[in-house]
Amino acid sequence: MVVFESDMFEPSKALSREVVILEGSRSDLSVVEKIMLKRALDSMKNAYAPYSHYKVGAAVLALRGDRVERIFSGCNVENAAFSPTSCAEVSAIDAAVSNGFRKIKSVLVVTDSKLPEAPCGRCRQKIIELGKNAEVIMASSRNKKILKAKIKDLLPHHFEFF
């Protein structure tokens, strides 16, 4: 028998904090963000999604040291075994890291769904490890709507090994 007691737990202050997600349109994007969107849309065209038919493109604005910025892009690549599937965000982050960029300033993810979608949990963890204050910009290829949030708002209780 399972017993549920509503008085068993006290609400956590950490869980009751405000999450800020800004809504806007593509015209609200900065010049760099518009370039990121173009790169993500271009990458999305190369997505390999024969199973889900859910194409995703991503662009990461990465930093080397405190000055050098560069945009890396990626797309999702599915696999029949599913678990080795690569998300677009992971592809772009891995490209940045393999080129010596260890900090993420922002990530733009674009999908072919009706509305902007947020990165999955695995991608959120990967983003926050390299960009604790990274901004996540979410877009759809089907409309002009844009959502923006800080990664720490999308993944408030992330895993930390140390």
N, C-alpha and C positions, 0 to 999 in steps of 0.2 A: 504494500500500500504506500502511495506517495502522498506526503502531506506538504502542502504549501502554506507557509505562514507569511503573511504580508508584512508583519512587524519584525521579521527576522533580520532584515538588512536595513541599514540607514542609507539614505541617498548620499552618494559621494559628491563632494564639491568638484572633484576633477571631472566627473561625468556630466555635471550640470553647466559646464561653461558654454559660452555662446560660440557657435560656428558661423563664420562669415563666408558666404559665397556671393560674389558679386555677379550681377547679370548685366549684359550689355550686348553690343552688336560688333560686327567686324570693323565698323568705322571707328570704334573706340580703341582699337589696338594701336600700339606704338609702331613706328617704322620697323624696328627689330622684330616685334611680334608678328607683323604682317609678312615679313620674310620667313619667319618660322612657320607660319601657316602655309605659305606657298610650298616650302620644302616638305612639310608633313603631307599636304595634299598630293604632291608629286610622288612621295614615297608610298602613300596609300595605294596608288595605281599599281605598284609593284607587289602588293601583298599577295601571298600565296595562301588562300583560304578555301580550298576545295570542299571542306567538310562543313564548316559553319557558314560559309559565304559572308562572313562578318569581317570586312576589311578595315584595317586601322593603320594610320600613319602617325608618326611622332617626330617632333623636333626638340632637341635639347640644347639650351644655351649653357655651355660649359665654360668653366674658368680654369686656366693654368696659372697658379700663383694668384695674385690679386689683380692682374691687369689684362692678360691675354684672354679674349673671349672668342669662342668659335661655336658655330651651330653644327650639330650632328643630327642626322635624320635616320629613321628606320621604319620598317613595316613589320606586320605580323607574318610569321611563317609557320603554318600548321604542319602537323605530322599525324599520320594515321594512329600512332600510339598515344596521341594527345598530350601526355606529360612532357615530351620533349619540345612541344610547341613553344615558339618564341613570340613574346608580345612585342609590339612596335616600340614601346617605351624602353624595354630591355635591350632591343637591338640598337637603339640610338645611344643609350647609356654605355653599353659595351663598346661601341665605336669610339665614344669620347674617352673612356678609360684606356682603351688600347692605343690611343694617340697621346697619352700622357696628361689628360685633363681629369682632375680628381674632385672638382667642385661643380655642383649644379646650381645655376642661378634660377632657371625656369625650364618648365617642360610644357610643350603644347601637344595635345593629343586630339586627333580628328578621326571621327568614325563616319561610316556611311549610314548610320541610323538617323531617325527623324529628329532626335534631340541630342545635344552634347552629352557625352558619357564620361564618367570619371575612370581613372586607371583602376585596375584590379588590385587586390590586396598585396599580391606579390610585387607588383610594380611600385605601389606606394612605399613598400619597405625599401626597395632598391633606391627610389628617389630620395627618401629621407636620410638614408645613410650617407649620401654624397651631397645633400643639400637640405640641411635642417630647416632653413628658412625659404626654401624654393617655392616659387609660385607655380601653380598648375593651372594651365589655360585649357579649357575643354571646348571643342567645336564640333560641328556636324557639317558634312559636305552638302547636306540637303537644304540648309537654311543659314541665315546670317547670325544666329544667336550664339553668344559666347558666355561661358561661365568661367569665373576665376576664383581660386581659393589658395590658401597657403597649405602646403603639404601637411603641416602639423595639425591643421584643422581636419583634413581628410583621414589622417591616421594619428589620432591623439595619443594612443597607447601603444606605440611601436616597440618592436623588440630591440633591446640594447644588450649586447654581449658583455660589455665592460662597464 
